[in-house]
């Protein structure tokens, strides 16, 4: 997979892509990153990427020209007339586990990062293939949402995680939240690890963990169970 990030703040993105799971995806799974400075696609001496909105109003808007020129270069590199371009936006569809798995299957992805008031609508109408939201709140720019989406999707590439089974039991992997987990020491400040986890009976442990996942999902995100079962409750004693 090759991931392109087009941004007016490339240092912010590069700093993250060189750490943690991003770095492991590059080293272990061959995920390639290219971070392009939006200012490199300007043609004025001041490298201006934003301007005031037509019709007046507060805030600055990112100009269309740099994005279109970046898109022209993308098409030449990828040999595609319509690369998959994601624009993080509160007006987009909500990002979730299923979408992260879908995006992980792509051979290449491009993120156009907005900033300030946003981008010229012509960019969205003509170049963007997916407007995606990470939630009903506003952040300063699209850089952090893009990084969050990249982090979520690269976890689905088997070579990235030390144990792919870990991803398969994460919250939302099968419409259930992850249950409680414990590590050493066995007892800390009078708080002990559940005895079942010390039993060595892997079948019983697996059953307990599944029960805990259902219980926690019922208590904290019952909407996930409702969407899966089509019922308003579990009809049992899992709560």
Beta strands, then each sheet from edge to edge (+ up, - down):
strand 1: 2-7
strand 2: 32-37
strand 3: 50-52
strand 4: 60-62
strand 5: 85-94
strand 6: 108-112
strand 7: 130-133
strand 8: 187-188
strand 9: 191-192
sheet 1: 2+ 1+ 6+ 5+ 7+
sheet 2: 3+ 4-
sheet 3: 8+ 9-
end
